[in-house]
């Protein structure tokens, strides 16, 4: 009986702790990481597959999807003539130092020094890294060393079959300098599209202050208003298979140039 009471008290304290975390946590990524820990949905699982089998599986997956769309008509991309061009991605040493300080401390095995050490030495490293970043933008070439990544397979859900390659998701861990270049480009792009209002009004993904929560609130509001008005309502959900892996780079470049005024 005493053991049961102690166990109940432990569970109660645990619930109170996690309730406090959920109430006070503003960082959604950290919140979901905590929730996953609470629910014990850890992706760590014994991997029975070789690197070659993973590579072959994902190559075939992308090739199969592209083959099915090979005969489709190319999209019609209408230009936005009113959008001023994004002239430069160039960065100063002080801006690079700010990016270094804000980066997470996650370490890539390819880096010569730990990320936490690079962050502590950012005032020394920023004047060295900034010319590398600017040269990459000026020549429109991503460094070859940055294209080498550590790829680790993570199980999508703990209840999936680990022997099925479909159950795994490849996670790429890139080097420190490549990560800085990528994040600076994203920051420049986001500032450009936000200033000129280039994203769809109701897009919630990949936007500051937007999330799954705002998407759900918007959809629920639309459904509630339609039902209150006596209308018939239907919700259509589409999950595109390997959406990012199968992006056509030529179409993407044309979209960036015509719709977002990013050339070169």
PASEBA-1860 file (N, C-alpha, C; in nm, 3 decimals):
! residues 264
1> XXXXXXXX> 0.083/-0.120/0.000/0.000/0.000/0.000/0.087/0.126/0.000 ~ 0.193/0.123/0.084/0.284/0.236/0.090/0.353/0.260/-0.044 ~ 0.390/0.150/-0.112/0.455/0.161/-0.243/0.361/0.226/-0.344 ~ 0.233/0.187/-0.342/0.134/0.243/-0.433/0.119/0.392/-0.411 ~ 0.113/0.433/-0.281/0.099/0.574/-0.250/0.221/0.654/-0.296 ~ 0.341/0.597/-0.275/0.462/0.665/-0.319/0.465/0.678/-0.471 ~ 0.425/0.572/-0.540/0.421/0.574/-0.686/0.321/0.679/-0.736 ~ 0.206/0.686/-0.669/0.105/0.784/-0.707/0.158/0.926/-0.686
9> XXXXXXXX> 0.227/0.948/-0.573/0.283/1.081/-0.544/0.388/1.118/-0.648 ~ 0.471/1.022/-0.689/0.572/1.047/-0.791/0.508/1.086/-0.923 ~ 0.404/1.013/-0.960/0.334/1.045/-1.085/0.271/1.183/-1.078 ~ 0.215/1.218/-0.961/0.152/1.348/-0.945/0.254/1.461/-0.960 ~ 0.373/1.443/-0.898/0.478/1.544/-0.910/0.526/1.556/-1.054 ~ 0.533/1.441/-1.121/0.577/1.442/-1.261/0.477/1.517/-1.348 ~ 0.348/1.495/-1.325/0.244/1.564/-1.401/0.249/1.714/-1.375 ~ 0.268/1.752/-1.247/0.276/1.894/-1.213/0.397/1.959/-1.279
17> XXXXXXXX> 0.509/1.885/-1.283/0.630/1.939/-1.345/0.609/1.965/-1.493 ~ 0.554/1.867/-1.561/0.537/1.882/-1.706/0.429/1.983/-1.739 ~ 0.329/1.996/-1.651/0.227/2.100/-1.671/0.291/2.237/-1.663 ~ 0.384/2.255/-1.568/0.453/2.383/-1.555/0.540/2.410/-1.677 ~ 0.607/2.305/-1.728/0.690/2.320/-1.848/0.607/2.366/-1.966 ~ 0.491/2.305/-1.984/0.404/2.338/-2.097/0.350/2.479/-2.085 ~ 0.316/2.521/-1.963/0.261/2.656/-1.944/0.366/2.764/-1.967 ~ 0.488/2.739/-1.922/0.589/2.843/-1.924/0.676/2.841/-2.048
25> XXXXXXXX> 0.683/2.730/-2.118/0.774/2.718/-2.231/0.719/2.790/-2.353 ~ 0.795/2.885/-2.405/0.753/2.959/-2.524/0.816/2.901/-2.651 ~ 0.924/2.831/-2.636/0.994/2.773/-2.750/0.923/2.643/-2.788 ~ 0.855/2.642/-2.903/0.774/2.526/-2.941/0.860/2.402/-2.966 ~ 0.981/2.422/-3.022/1.067/2.307/-3.048/1.106/2.238/-2.918 ~ 1.144/2.318/-2.819/1.180/2.261/-2.689/1.060/2.196/-2.624 ~ 0.944/2.258/-2.639/0.822/2.203/-2.580/0.794/2.063/-2.635 ~ 0.800/2.049/-2.767/0.769/1.918/-2.826/0.876/1.816/-2.794
33> XXXXXXXX> 1.000/1.860/-2.779/1.105/1.769/-2.738/1.078/1.717/-2.597 ~ 1.030/1.805/-2.510/0.995/1.763/-2.374/0.877/1.667/-2.375 ~ 0.778/1.699/-2.458/0.660/1.613/-2.465/0.697/1.475/-2.518 ~ 0.781/1.469/-2.620/0.826/1.340/-2.673/0.900/1.260/-2.568 ~ 0.979/1.330/-2.487/1.049/1.262/-2.378/0.949/1.206/-2.278 ~ 0.845/1.285/-2.247/0.744/1.241/-2.153/0.669/1.119/-2.204 ~ 0.639/1.121/-2.333/0.565/1.010/-2.393/0.654/0.893/-2.431 ~ 0.786/0.910/-2.412/0.883/0.805/-2.440/0.877/0.759/-2.585
41> XXXXXXXX> 0.868/0.858/-2.676/0.866/0.828/-2.819/1.004/0.852/-2.878 ~ 1.105/0.801/-2.811/1.244/0.823/-2.855/1.272/0.748/-2.984 ~ 1.342/0.817/-3.077/1.372/0.755/-3.205/1.490/0.661/-3.202 ~ 1.557/0.647/-3.086/1.672/0.559/-3.077/1.627/0.413/-3.086 ~ 1.675/0.343/-3.184/1.637/0.203/-3.203/1.747/0.133/-3.280 ~ 1.760/0.005/-3.258/1.864/-0.071/-3.327/1.839/-0.069/-3.477 ~ 1.941/-0.032/-3.552/1.930/-0.025/-3.697/1.995/-0.150/-3.758 ~ 1.916/-0.226/-3.832/1.964/-0.352/-3.889/2.007/-0.335/-4.035
49> XXXXXXXX> 2.004/-0.214/-4.088/2.030/-0.191/-4.230/2.168/-0.128/-4.250 ~ 2.225/-0.153/-4.368/2.354/-0.094/-4.402/2.334/0.042/-4.466 ~ 2.442/0.121/-4.472/2.436/0.253/-4.536/2.401/0.239/-4.684 ~ 2.454/0.135/-4.747/2.427/0.113/-4.891/2.279/0.084/-4.915 ~ 2.217/0.007/-4.826/2.075/-0.026/-4.844/1.989/0.097/-4.826 ~ 2.024/0.184/-4.731/1.950/0.309/-4.713/1.964/0.398/-4.836 ~ 2.088/0.411/-4.886/2.112/0.497/-5.002/2.034/0.448/-5.123 ~ 2.034/0.317/-5.145/1.963/0.259/-5.259/1.813/0.279/-5.245
57> XXXXXXXX> 1.763/0.262/-5.124/1.619/0.277/-5.100/1.572/0.418/-5.131 ~ 1.643/0.519/-5.078/1.600/0.657/-5.099/1.624/0.703/-5.242 ~ 1.730/0.654/-5.306/1.751/0.685/-5.448/1.635/0.631/-5.532 ~ 1.597/0.507/-5.505/1.486/0.446/-5.580/1.355/0.517/-5.553 ~ 1.336/0.560/-5.429/1.212/0.629/-5.392/1.195/0.757/-5.471 ~ 1.301/0.836/-5.478/1.295/0.963/-5.551/1.283/0.938/-5.701 ~ 1.360/0.843/-5.752/1.355/0.813/-5.895/1.217/0.765/-5.937 ~ 1.151/0.686/-5.853/1.018/0.635/-5.883/0.917/0.749/-5.892
65> XXXXXXXX> 0.923/0.843/-5.799/0.829/0.955/-5.800/0.853/1.045/-5.921 ~ 0.979/1.071/-5.953/1.010/1.156/-6.067/0.968/1.089/-6.198 ~ 0.983/0.957/-6.206/0.944/0.885/-6.328/0.794/0.895/-6.352 ~ 0.716/0.890/-6.245/0.571/0.900/-6.259/0.526/1.039/-6.304 ~ 0.607/1.140/-6.273/0.572/1.277/-6.310/0.645/1.326/-6.434 ~ 0.718/1.235/-6.501/0.803/1.276/-6.614/0.722/1.333/-6.730 ~ 0.600/1.282/-6.752/0.519/1.326/-6.866/0.422/1.438/-6.832 ~ 0.429/1.488/-6.710/0.340/1.598/-6.671/0.381/1.728/-6.739
73> XXXXXXXX> 0.283/1.813/-6.763/0.311/1.942/-6.823/0.385/2.032/-6.723 ~ 0.483/2.105/-6.769/0.556/2.195/-6.677/0.463/2.304/-6.624 ~ 0.486/2.352/-6.504/0.397/2.453/-6.446/0.414/2.588/-6.515 ~ 0.307/2.666/-6.515/0.312/2.803/-6.567/0.346/2.896/-6.453 ~ 0.461/2.960/-6.461/0.509/3.046/-6.353/0.498/3.192/-6.398 ~ 0.406/3.265/-6.336/0.380/3.404/-6.373/0.473/3.495/-6.295 ~ 0.534/3.590/-6.364/0.631/3.680/-6.301/0.562/3.784/-6.215 ~ 0.631/3.825/-6.109/0.589/3.940/-6.029/0.682/4.055/-6.067
81> XXXXXXXX> 0.638/4.138/-6.157/0.724/4.245/-6.208/0.745/4.357/-6.107 ~ 0.657/4.364/-6.005/0.664/4.475/-5.910/0.763/4.449/-5.796 ~ 0.820/4.329/-5.790/0.907/4.294/-5.678/1.049/4.343/-5.706 ~ 1.106/4.424/-5.618/1.246/4.466/-5.637/1.339/4.348/-5.615 ~ 1.449/4.341/-5.690/1.538/4.227/-5.679/1.613/4.224/-5.545 ~ 1.640/4.104/-5.499/1.725/4.086/-5.381/1.868/4.096/-5.431 ~ 1.929/4.211/-5.407/2.055/4.244/-5.474/2.174/4.168/-5.418 ~ 2.182/4.151/-5.287/2.302/4.093/-5.230/2.271/4.015/-5.104
89> XXXXXXXX> 2.352/3.913/-5.080/2.346/3.836/-4.956/2.467/3.868/-4.867 ~ 2.545/3.965/-4.909/2.674/3.990/-4.844/2.658/4.017/-4.695 ~ 2.755/3.967/-4.617/2.751/3.980/-4.472/2.876/4.048/-4.420 ~ 2.863/4.119/-4.306/2.978/4.176/-4.237/3.022/4.081/-4.126 ~ 3.140/4.105/-4.073/3.192/4.020/-3.965/3.103/4.024/-3.842 ~ 3.048/4.142/-3.812/2.963/4.154/-3.693/2.835/4.072/-3.709 ~ 2.779/4.071/-3.830/2.658/3.992/-3.854/2.689/3.843/-3.844 ~ 2.801/3.801/-3.899/2.841/3.661/-3.890/2.861/3.621/-3.745
97> XXXXXXXX> 2.922/3.710/-3.666/2.943/3.683/-3.524/2.810/3.663/-3.453 ~ 2.710/3.743/-3.490/2.577/3.728/-3.429/2.517/3.593/-3.463 ~ 2.533/3.549/-3.588/2.481/3.418/-3.628/2.553/3.306/-3.553 ~ 2.682/3.320/-3.535/2.759/3.217/-3.464/2.711/3.205/-3.319 ~ 2.687/3.319/-3.255/2.642/3.317/-3.115/2.503/3.252/-3.102 ~ 2.419/3.274/-3.203/2.282/3.224/-3.195/2.267/3.078/-3.237 ~ 2.368/3.023/-3.302/2.356/2.886/-3.350/2.351/2.789/-3.234 ~ 2.287/2.675/-3.254/2.279/2.574/-3.149/2.417/2.511/-3.128
105> XXXXXXXX> 2.433/2.448/-3.013/2.562/2.388/-2.980/2.577/2.246/-3.032 ~ 2.485/2.203/-3.118/2.493/2.070/-3.176/2.620/2.057/-3.259 ~ 2.694/1.950/-3.235/2.824/1.933/-3.298/2.817/1.833/-3.412 ~ 2.886/1.865/-3.521/2.899/1.773/-3.634/3.036/1.706/-3.627 ~ 3.040/1.578/-3.652/3.165/1.503/-3.645/3.268/1.551/-3.748 ~ 3.224/1.622/-3.849/3.315/1.672/-3.952/3.390/1.798/-3.908 ~ 3.340/1.865/-3.807/3.402/1.991/-3.763/3.532/1.965/-3.688 ~ 3.633/2.049/-3.710/3.762/2.030/-3.642/3.757/2.066/-3.494
113> XXXXXXXX> 3.660/2.152/-3.455/3.647/2.191/-3.314/3.501/2.180/-3.274 ~ 3.472/2.160/-3.146/3.333/2.156/-3.100/3.263/2.289/-3.123 ~ 3.133/2.286/-3.142/3.057/2.407/-3.169/3.062/2.504/-3.051 ~ 3.058/2.452/-2.929/3.061/2.541/-2.813/3.191/2.622/-2.808 ~ 3.301/2.562/-2.854/3.429/2.633/-2.856/3.429/2.739/-2.965 ~ 3.371/2.705/-3.081/3.362/2.803/-3.190/3.277/2.923/-3.148 ~ 3.173/2.900/-3.071/3.087/3.009/-3.024/3.163/3.099/-2.927 ~ 3.245/3.039/-2.842/3.322/3.118/-2.747/3.429/3.202/-2.817
121> XXXXXXXX> 3.475/3.155/-2.932/3.579/3.225/-3.007/3.522/3.299/-3.128 ~ 3.393/3.333/-3.124/3.328/3.389/-3.243/3.389/3.524/-3.285 ~ 3.436/3.605/-3.190/3.496/3.733/-3.226/3.625/3.714/-3.306 ~ 3.693/3.604/-3.283/3.816/3.574/-3.357/3.783/3.506/-3.490 ~ 3.683/3.416/-3.489/3.651/3.337/-3.608/3.566/3.415/-3.710 ~ 3.483/3.508/-3.663/3.392/3.579/-3.754/3.465/3.649/-3.868 ~ 3.576/3.723/-3.844/3.646/3.787/-3.956/3.705/3.688/-4.056 ~ 3.724/3.562/-4.014/3.775/3.459/-4.104/3.661/3.394/-4.182
129> XXXXXXXX> 3.549/3.371/-4.114/3.436/3.303/-4.177/3.360/3.396/-4.271 ~ 3.351/3.526/-4.237/3.274/3.620/-4.319/3.320/3.624/-4.465 ~ 3.452/3.633/-4.495/3.493/3.631/-4.636/3.455/3.500/-4.706 ~ 3.458/3.387/-4.634/3.418/3.260/-4.693/3.270/3.264/-4.731 ~ 3.188/3.320/-4.641/3.044/3.331/-4.666/3.018/3.422/-4.785 ~ 3.083/3.539/-4.787/3.059/3.635/-4.894/3.106/3.583/-5.030 ~ 3.218/3.513/-5.032/3.266/3.458/-5.158/3.169/3.353/-5.211 ~ 3.111/3.274/-5.120/3.013/3.174/-5.162/2.892/3.241/-5.227
137> XXXXXXXX> 2.844/3.353/-5.168/2.729/3.424/-5.224/2.763/3.493/-5.355 ~ 2.879/3.555/-5.363/2.919/3.628/-5.484/2.936/3.535/-5.603 ~ 2.990/3.417/-5.579/3.013/3.321/-5.688/2.894/3.227/-5.708 ~ 2.793/3.239/-5.620/2.674/3.152/-5.625/2.714/3.004/-5.625 ~ 2.811/2.972/-5.542/2.861/2.835/-5.532/2.867/2.796/-5.385 ~ 2.805/2.684/-5.351/2.814/2.634/-5.215/2.944/2.556/-5.202 ~ 3.021/2.577/-5.095/3.151/2.510/-5.081/3.139/2.358/-5.090 ~ 3.230/2.296/-5.161/3.228/2.151/-5.176/3.237/2.081/-5.041
145> XXXXXXXX> 3.319/2.136/-4.952/3.333/2.074/-4.819/3.200/2.076/-4.744 ~ 3.117/2.177/-4.771/2.988/2.186/-4.704/2.886/2.085/-4.753 ~ 2.913/2.026/-4.870/2.820/1.926/-4.925/2.843/1.787/-4.866 ~ 2.950/1.771/-4.791/2.976/1.644/-4.723/2.907/1.650/-4.587 ~ 2.816/1.557/-4.562/2.738/1.559/-4.438/2.739/1.421/-4.373 ~ 2.707/1.421/-4.245/2.686/1.296/-4.172/2.536/1.267/-4.175 ~ 2.498/1.156/-4.236/2.357/1.120/-4.246/2.328/1.004/-4.151 ~ 2.231/1.026/-4.063/2.192/0.923/-3.968/2.043/0.892/-3.982
153> XXXXXXXX> 2.008/0.764/-3.991/1.866/0.729/-4.001/1.800/0.730/-3.863 ~ 1.682/0.791/-3.855/1.604/0.797/-3.732/1.468/0.733/-3.758 ~ 1.425/0.647/-3.668/1.294/0.584/-3.683/1.186/0.691/-3.672 ~ 1.087/0.689/-3.762/0.984/0.792/-3.763/0.897/0.786/-3.638 ~ 0.854/0.666/-3.604/0.772/0.645/-3.484/0.817/0.516/-3.418 ~ 0.811/0.513/-3.286/0.863/0.399/-3.212/0.785/0.271/-3.237 ~ 0.660/0.284/-3.285/0.578/0.164/-3.308/0.590/0.109/-3.450 ~ 0.676/0.169/-3.533/0.693/0.121/-3.670/0.792/0.005/-3.674
161> XXXXXXXX> 0.783/-0.072/-3.782/0.869/-0.189/-3.799/1.010/-0.145/-3.836 ~ 1.111/-0.167/-3.750/1.247/-0.121/-3.781/1.312/-0.197/-3.896 ~ 1.256/-0.312/-3.934/1.313/-0.389/-4.044/1.266/-0.337/-4.181 ~ 1.165/-0.248/-4.179/1.113/-0.188/-4.302/1.182/-0.055/-4.324 ~ 1.249/-0.041/-4.438/1.322/0.083/-4.467/1.231/0.205/-4.473 ~ 1.101/0.184/-4.500/1.007/0.294/-4.504/0.987/0.358/-4.367 ~ 1.025/0.288/-4.262/1.003/0.338/-4.126/1.109/0.438/-4.082 ~ 1.211/0.456/-4.165/1.325/0.540/-4.126/1.328/0.671/-4.202
169> XXXXXXXX> 1.381/0.774/-4.137/1.398/0.906/-4.199/1.545/0.946/-4.189 ~ 1.607/0.985/-4.300/1.749/1.027/-4.294/1.761/1.170/-4.242 ~ 1.847/1.188/-4.143/1.872/1.320/-4.087/2.017/1.360/-4.120 ~ 2.034/1.475/-4.183/2.167/1.520/-4.225/2.223/1.620/-4.125 ~ 2.346/1.599/-4.085/2.415/1.690/-3.994/2.532/1.753/-4.071 ~ 2.520/1.883/-4.099/2.621/1.950/-4.182/2.723/2.022/-4.094 ~ 2.834/2.059/-4.156/2.942/2.125/-4.085/2.906/2.265/-4.041 ~ 2.988/2.321/-3.952/2.958/2.449/-3.888/2.954/2.564/-3.989
177> XXXXXXXX> 3.055/2.577/-4.074/3.059/2.688/-4.170/2.945/2.676/-4.270 ~ 2.918/2.555/-4.318/2.807/2.534/-4.412/2.675/2.572/-4.347 ~ 2.660/2.541/-4.219/2.538/2.576/-4.147/2.521/2.728/-4.138 ~ 2.632/2.800/-4.116/2.626/2.946/-4.109/2.584/3.003/-4.244 ~ 2.643/2.953/-4.352/2.608/3.000/-4.487/2.460/2.977/-4.515 ~ 2.412/2.860/-4.481/2.271/2.826/-4.506/2.179/2.919/-4.428 ~ 2.208/2.942/-4.301/2.120/3.022/-4.217/2.121/3.169/-4.256 ~ 2.235/3.218/-4.301/2.241/3.357/-4.347/2.156/3.373/-4.474
185> XXXXXXXX> 2.166/3.278/-4.565/2.085/3.283/-4.688/1.936/3.278/-4.654 ~ 1.897/3.193/-4.559/1.757/3.182/-4.519/1.710/3.314/-4.456 ~ 1.796/3.373/-4.372/1.758/3.499/-4.308/1.739/3.610/-4.410 ~ 1.828/3.619/-4.508/1.815/3.720/-4.614/1.687/3.696/-4.694 ~ 1.661/3.571/-4.728/1.540/3.538/-4.806/1.414/3.572/-4.727 ~ 1.410/3.533/-4.600/1.291/3.558/-4.518/1.264/3.708/-4.503 ~ 1.369/3.786/-4.484/1.352/3.932/-4.474/1.296/3.989/-4.603 ~ 1.345/3.937/-4.715/1.300/3.983/-4.847/1.152/3.953/-4.869
193> XXXXXXXX> 1.111/3.829/-4.844/0.971/3.791/-4.872/0.876/3.855/-4.772 ~ 0.922/3.877/-4.648/0.835/3.940/-4.548/0.816/4.088/-4.579 ~ 0.923/4.156/-4.618/0.915/4.299/-4.650/0.819/4.326/-4.764 ~ 0.820/4.239/-4.865/0.739/4.261/-4.985/0.613/4.174/-4.990 ~ 0.584/4.103/-4.882/0.460/4.024/-4.875/0.447/3.921/-4.984 ~ 0.549/3.838/-5.002/0.552/3.746/-5.116/0.498/3.606/-5.084 ~ 0.471/3.577/-4.958/0.420/3.445/-4.922/0.268/3.446/-4.918 ~ 0.204/3.331/-4.942/0.058/3.324/-4.934/0.008/3.366/-4.795
201> XXXXXXXX> -0.106/3.432/-4.790/-0.159/3.485/-4.665/-0.177/3.378/-4.559 ~ -0.223/3.259/-4.601/-0.257/3.155/-4.503/-0.149/3.049/-4.488 ~ -0.029/3.076/-4.537/0.079/2.980/-4.517/0.129/2.989/-4.373 ~ 0.133/2.875/-4.304/0.178/2.874/-4.166/0.317/2.813/-4.150 ~ 0.359/2.733/-4.244/0.490/2.665/-4.231/0.603/2.759/-4.270 ~ 0.715/2.748/-4.198/0.839/2.818/-4.231/0.822/2.970/-4.231 ~ 0.744/3.020/-4.135/0.726/3.164/-4.119/0.736/3.198/-3.971 ~ 0.798/3.312/-3.942/0.808/3.357/-3.804/0.670/3.388/-3.748
209> XXXXXXXX> 0.646/3.342/-3.626/0.520/3.361/-3.553/0.404/3.283/-3.614 ~ 0.432/3.189/-3.701/0.330/3.099/-3.754/0.371/2.956/-3.718 ~ 0.272/2.869/-3.702/0.304/2.732/-3.663/0.183/2.644/-3.691 ~ 0.193/2.518/-3.650/0.077/2.428/-3.662/-0.040/2.481/-3.579 ~ -0.009/2.550/-3.469/-0.116/2.604/-3.383/-0.197/2.710/-3.457 ~ -0.130/2.801/-3.529/-0.203/2.904/-3.603/-0.279/2.843/-3.720 ~ -0.223/2.740/-3.782/-0.293/2.673/-3.892/-0.421/2.607/-3.844 ~ -0.412/2.535/-3.730/-0.529/2.469/-3.675/-0.636/2.571/-3.634
217> XXXXXXXX> -0.592/2.681/-3.571/-0.687/2.784/-3.529/-0.760/2.844/-3.649 ~ -0.686/2.867/-3.758/-0.748/2.925/-3.878/-0.847/2.828/-3.942 ~ -0.807/2.701/-3.956/-0.895/2.602/-4.017/-1.020/2.580/-3.931 ~ -1.001/2.569/-3.799/-1.115/2.549/-3.710/-1.212/2.666/-3.718 ~ -1.158/2.788/-3.726/-1.244/2.907/-3.737/-1.325/2.904/-3.866 ~ -1.262/2.866/-3.978/-1.332/2.859/-4.106/-1.443/2.754/-4.102 ~ -1.413/2.638/-4.041/-1.512/2.532/-4.033/-1.630/2.574/-3.945 ~ -1.598/2.634/-3.830/-1.703/2.676/-3.737/-1.795/2.780/-3.802
225> XXXXXXXX> -1.737/2.875/-3.873/-1.818/2.979/-3.937/-1.905/2.920/-4.048 ~ -1.850/2.822/-4.123/-1.928/2.759/-4.229/-2.046/2.680/-4.171 ~ -2.021/2.606/-4.063/-2.127/2.528/-4.000/-2.234/2.621/-3.942 ~ -2.190/2.728/-3.878/-2.287/2.823/-3.821/-2.374/2.886/-3.928 ~ -2.318/2.900/-4.048/-2.393/2.959/-4.159/-2.480/2.856/-4.231 ~ -2.481/2.731/-4.181/-2.562/2.627/-4.242/-2.506/2.572/-4.371 ~ -2.376/2.589/-4.393/-2.313/2.541/-4.515/-2.255/2.401/-4.495 ~ -2.235/2.331/-4.606/-2.169/2.201/-4.602/-2.019/2.224/-4.607
233> XXXXXXXX> -1.947/2.156/-4.519/-1.802/2.179/-4.509/-1.727/2.049/-4.529 ~ -1.620/2.054/-4.606/-1.533/1.938/-4.627/-1.388/1.981/-4.610 ~ -1.310/1.897/-4.544/-1.169/1.925/-4.521/-1.085/1.823/-4.599 ~ -0.999/1.873/-4.687/-0.914/1.788/-4.769/-0.770/1.803/-4.722 ~ -0.706/1.692/-4.684/-0.568/1.694/-4.636/-0.480/1.618/-4.734 ~ -0.371/1.678/-4.778/-0.279/1.616/-4.873/-0.142/1.602/-4.808 ~ -0.085/1.485/-4.818/0.051/1.461/-4.768/0.136/1.421/-4.887 ~ 0.221/1.513/-4.932/0.301/1.488/-5.051/0.420/1.398/-5.017
241> XXXXXXXX> 0.435/1.292/-5.091/0.540/1.196/-5.064/0.677/1.251/-5.107 ~ 0.771/1.248/-5.014/0.908/1.295/-5.039/0.909/1.432/-5.108 ~ 0.832/1.524/-5.053/0.813/1.654/-5.118/0.944/1.729/-5.140 ~ 1.028/1.736/-5.038/1.152/1.812/-5.051/1.256/1.736/-5.135 ~ 1.256/1.605/-5.125/1.355/1.526/-5.198/1.333/1.529/-5.349 ~ 1.211/1.557/-5.391/1.178/1.549/-5.533/1.158/1.687/-5.597 ~ 1.202/1.791/-5.531/1.191/1.925/-5.590/1.277/1.934/-5.715 ~ 1.219/1.983/-5.824/1.292/2.002/-5.948/1.372/2.132/-5.937
249> XXXXXXXX> 1.503/2.123/-5.946/1.588/2.240/-5.922/1.571/2.347/-6.030 ~ 1.546/2.306/-6.153/1.527/2.405/-6.259/1.398/2.484/-6.236 ~ 1.291/2.413/-6.199/1.165/2.482/-6.169/1.181/2.572/-6.048 ~ 1.252/2.524/-5.947/1.274/2.603/-5.827/1.350/2.732/-5.859 ~ 1.453/2.722/-5.943/1.530/2.840/-5.982/1.443/2.940/-6.057 ~ 1.354/2.889/-6.143/1.265/2.977/-6.219/1.165/3.045/-6.126 ~ 1.115/2.973/-6.026/1.023/3.032/-5.929/1.092/3.142/-5.849 ~ 1.215/3.115/-5.806/1.290/3.214/-5.729/1.314/3.341/-5.811
257> XXXXXXXX> 1.343/3.322/-5.940/1.373/3.437/-6.024/1.248/3.517/-6.059 ~ 1.139/3.448/-6.100/1.020/3.517/-6.149/0.927/3.561/-6.037 ~ 0.914/3.479/-5.933/0.818/3.510/-5.827/0.880/3.585/-5.710 ~ 1.012/3.565/-5.689/1.076/3.625/-5.572/1.190/3.721/-5.609 ~ 1.214/3.740/-5.737/1.316/3.836/-5.785/1.454/3.805/-5.730 ~ 1.488/3.677/-5.726/1.622/3.635/-5.683/1.692/3.573/-5.802 ~ 1.795/3.638/-5.851/1.866/3.589/-5.969/2.009/3.552/-5.938 ~ 2.078/3.501/-6.040/2.219/3.472/-6.023/2.247/3.342/-5.951
END
